[in-house]
């Protein structure tokens, strides 16, 4: 006879058995219903019997967005090697006492359930490092919770707690504690709402005072193995003495008309101090830098710094670990947002018109994209996050007169009461379009009454830009306009103004777009990267040209202030009422230029510069997707494609990567680059 392991899971390779994914991927409409307790018929109501009747070797298990009401007591014995458990967005009201037998568990996600208490065995999870218990109905926590040996990150926000265990103040490993939106008396809720640092400081002071009154007995210290993981940056081999350089120079002066038609954007001889291969590397780095920046920024968009640390820790971001919530659910993990979509609309227009910038063509492409997105990528509609674009694009005159429409919409909004301008009268619905391959319905039923269903509907973001028309919807697409004719600053400026004013007529937006486009052009001409004085000299022409569009002294002062930013604290990405202002990405760009000298901060010549800059910028939260998209474009240009983080490039979705490569290659062909 003997023991027999019997289960009905499909046979898989040993390396695939490490993860069991039972999670559902809801559409946004289903997500809203799920939050309201309306369970989809496809949701699991109980754990599969296969898990209950056999021992499985999985190390990761995901069962989010189901309707589980209880866990079988024998589950820890059937999954003895489990390290990562995601049971978020279920209907669990309790955990079995046997839960403490998950001896190897280091990450536990239980947010958005109905838990009222934790079992007394919970603190036996000796390897547990990260716990998310937010959005439950917990009224108390185990008093010895702080005695857990490896607990580092704990989120108990949005519960009904009256006090936090005093033992949390004696946990040397605990460095992040989120307890907002409870009913706390100790610590006071006002202290916890200030963030993790304030909460931990209060608890540690309280514990110290308690220990002074009640000295503890000597304890035997625990041994901790000093485990470290090192980074492994790759070093690309450069070839500055390429034979292609002479070929490109000869092509520049050719009189062969068919060749010139194929390469309408070929730069003239001496237009850049970079050789052909280096120039190509910088241009491709700019485009991919914007895409990667958009993705990295999306992972933390609208989060607080404490929340970013809780969800991602301090390690480099892995796209497969991007949190899926109401701000990130419209996009799949590893996909960019509408910021880079609109960036690519400009590039598509350039390619289609052989390098000629035409605002009418761009307006038509933007209008079509807002209705159906990029169908070849699985879109059924574009997702609008800019309140300015969402109002301009639905105007009947937009495709025939984008400049006039943008100016008219801006004037109309300026004449309305402030509450109307700030978004209360705007169609703000979280189903502004269907993201790639995930949306199947229209506007959520719970929101239909507030929605004008004529034209595109936009995703509503937190109120983040006080003055209408000054959001960052235009500056996100300005970097690509510095590539064609980069050797002619007058033409670059004209192109940038025309595309900006197609949706944003405010002078602040025009000035910021002009500056970014001209800065890209100057950098492609070949500029030193030595110290702050050199950067000031390089950007001076762009600065003076941009200032010519600002007549208001206050706007000029704000613009110059953002050009002087040299630290994350000065950037202040979470500034109330200004998080999505067009000057914020401008400040992010200046921070990229001056990143050398930060702590830690590899210089632009280092492969670690790009990832370090973007990750530190994104961890500040706010409108990080837009800030990182623009900042990533400049950082990618400074770094070059060869030195971009390989793990992030490999994290791009295959269909998007193939689609992007095709367009980048077309652009390089038009520029005559190898």
Steps between C-alpha positions, in 0.01 A plus 500: 500500500686808622443872478385635166498867398188552291384829354341614176732790413646478152852350490764773498876524517666522843592867447137583420372332817643782708192718441128429509287783365128476578446876485246661271582800281185714527405777265464840659124464500530166674750651742252764613229238541738277693571782745126534552462128573357402161692180431558382144376152420853389404636567850619212716271441799733255670847359457525223238483153650825418323678731742327350801564135415866500395835650585618759246842657465394850404699789645264772374122496503271774371123484547398866485165636377300191594221437752674282758328518837724257689827313473518125561691427824719245324626751241837570671570125506420469129722794402799458732744702286280805444689832521265745323123498558257746340140468623404863444154606383312201643235465774702339779370589846750289694814291468534147640722444803715278281599807300809531720635181340604687184855491632666624178257784424676835447232702313129502589239711320155503661373848410134553411351211700270496805743392770396598852791345690819301451557157654736483799730281289558780253818613676654156444565593137868544578609586144223747424642832373214678322132498605214693342184495715353825372130544417369242748294537820772418754427630849819376666839352424699239697686676782822314418489595131818706538688193621485337158859440403504634143201730468613802295192647329150505647190664353189515720340806342122526457398277792319563832799481733493682835865448589820359356700242698770665708739222397521656152712772659762239590538344157841592355414348162168683455575805287160568341164511678188633328199556725301778335119512514435307821342604834821505697538646846855370555682625306259784419351461156631845404855375560449189287348705219828691476675187371720212602786702648274685743321179604819305567660790686197525729490124566870483575479785746202336669678166517814661643295672770326172581831312516650761732215429740509123447857386419500186284673178587822422311427320175718268299600680177402335173756416235441650155680375193662795310347429157578753221416512129718696260399688188623374163509792253580416140769686302424553129795512263511831312633546150554872444722449194222345293531483122139618485611852597667570168204348319256730678716806427511412132126448496446848641644669190357265241298637208323170452137605531352155577746462785404838643134406486572190706695702757315834534625552857868432433702751702759707315872446543633636827157539660601279792824420675373142545586241238213324324485205737510717810233734362278202427557365851398832654183532292386145570588552865273806510200313358541188712586715801163674470320164475681348798454819701127490437479140622719554806307815589168323463603250769493777765263758351297685767663299779664658801871428560401268785269303273769459234739359758231268633405358162843482338765524770840637403594244234490584129149482355385183327213575260325175594464635855323823408200534731159465337254751649263767373784719368693218331229250405425662159848395385659158510831445676785601270282725282539874465216749547333764286801727560723295274209421268467871421880529476482235227213676323742786433763258372248324278399835353864588434564169327182519294582852377869434431620707791260792450319611815131559432263584786194408290629148446588472868150619598338238277720229645428611855126507434507153344718364781264636767218301343676170429856518637755293309295204369816313402591491869159370602347839589135583452533861620760743626521593867507875561654620827539868403196714579611745230529241224174332604310825438686612190480170313118477515450842342349472151761740358803327651620306195456796264632777729684356802673828591178697494316230692764482774496878540121511507472223762760671718318834484167336580644325804668816625162674497336228713496491882807346658316184609400435141856556376644264758310203370161473667319569174733287290407147398716313752429129466736213561429328170641752255571225253580136502859408569677244291292186490334541840186712463187346361224738605418866491478742787443332840134497594575671829645795313274531198291769661800731531633441151443669169540199273549709184867480402787358702465459873809555711652331800468728799813561704535673838452877480855594414507816286326807635498710182330349196713472188834478678516123548783287364304355208713690246850479647490118507523497119751782451828307524446314172469833316866573578615213276408609143705799385686505833770703326254787436372648829260738323319212333499293819340791686234553234414129493472485879269803514271364229452161665463647850235751396300223334361422846659740752488873431622618840840679480641288786444185295649653187810620686560163667454308174734732310765462768490117496509477119788746473691330781474166317622662179797659680593170665486316165738755355751371754548672832739452790392325816749630752344726761212735574667791320511300176134406527404862562684599185340223293146583604535880485369532138201280583435699818501839328282383212248343742487814716397703196158331518441609861390856565355452849775573760366230731514237226854604408602474864349151533663389176847616607447345844437158344811535283701539821382174658783273607340267759187291546390709796510816288292332229219434753301273269209479745447876523130554562316618190814482284579128472413489128618849410705523182800634694536182711639284215720799413650483848543124463708557189723747680543246777612243241766740372626564851458148635875452521589587856175371654510217757522239362547632150710350222580744222329501157783289355414216738245233415357535852427871458176445308343247734614681813365837385162368384445276800584773749279748312208259478520414871401858580154423360272775373446502123808280463395351166522839326809616689685176425389491136657840427791453739557150360525636146783737600667240722477247215662747263785561746543128566446355154301191417796267552518586868128491582411242767468168323253365754261785420538461127424130535197593710330676207202312360596310185230649276579855611873444455461370145268790416743755642805348331333528162441874540842576641664319210292703256615822665865393483459417132363849436799651680748288304644352816658153505 
